[in-house]
């Protein structure tokens, strides 16, 4: 299942390495968060700032809609 963070990064057009450098974490740490591991509140706030969104928009999984 795709995480909201992963979708937001994809939609932003930024590379993960750029985002990681911008917010001061390793690309390995960002990869863990993108794959659904718990994001520390301070990192979540920096991610939201870098991606120009609210922190709540980055937490959880994308819901799949089926007809």
C-alpha positions as CSV (number, residue, x, y, z in Angstrom):
1,X,0.0,0.0,0.0
2,X,1.3,3.5,-0.8
3,X,1.9,6.0,2.0
4,X,0.6,9.5,1.8
5,X,4.2,10.7,2.2
6,X,5.3,8.7,-0.8
7,X,2.5,10.0,-3.0
8,X,3.1,13.6,-1.9
9,X,6.8,13.3,-2.8
10,X,6.0,11.8,-6.2
11,X,3.4,14.6,-6.9
12,X,5.9,17.2,-5.8
13,X,8.5,16.2,-8.5
14,X,11.3,16.4,-6.0
15,X,13.9,13.7,-5.6
16,X,14.1,12.0,-2.2
17,X,17.8,12.9,-1.9
18,X,16.9,16.6,-2.4
19,X,14.2,16.5,0.3
20,X,16.4,14.6,2.7
21,X,19.2,17.2,2.3
22,X,16.8,20.1,2.6
23,X,15.4,18.9,6.0
24,X,18.7,17.5,7.4
25,X,18.1,13.8,7.5
26,X,19.8,10.9,5.6
27,X,18.2,9.4,2.5
28,X,18.0,6.1,4.4
29,X,15.9,7.7,7.2
30,X,13.6,9.3,4.6
31,X,13.2,5.9,2.9
32,X,12.1,4.4,6.2
33,X,9.5,7.1,6.6
34,X,8.3,6.8,3.0
35,X,7.8,3.1,3.5
36,X,5.5,3.7,6.5
37,X,7.6,3.7,9.6
38,X,6.8,6.2,12.3
39,X,7.9,9.8,11.6
40,X,9.2,11.8,14.6
41,X,7.1,15.0,15.0
42,X,10.0,17.4,14.3
43,X,10.9,15.6,11.1
44,X,7.2,15.5,10.1
45,X,7.0,19.3,10.5
46,X,10.1,19.8,8.4
47,X,8.8,17.4,5.7
48,X,5.5,19.3,5.6
49,X,7.3,22.6,5.2
50,X,9.5,21.2,2.4
51,X,6.5,19.8,0.6
52,X,4.3,22.8,1.3
53,X,1.5,21.0,3.0
54,X,0.0,20.2,6.4
55,X,1.7,17.5,8.5
56,X,-1.6,15.5,8.6
57,X,-1.5,15.2,4.8
58,X,1.7,13.1,5.1
59,X,0.6,10.5,7.7
60,X,-1.0,7.2,6.9
61,X,-1.7,5.2,3.8
62,X,-3.5,6.3,0.7
63,X,-7.0,4.7,0.6
64,X,-7.7,2.7,-2.4
65,X,-11.2,3.3,-3.9
66,X,-12.9,0.4,-5.6
67,X,-16.1,0.6,-7.5
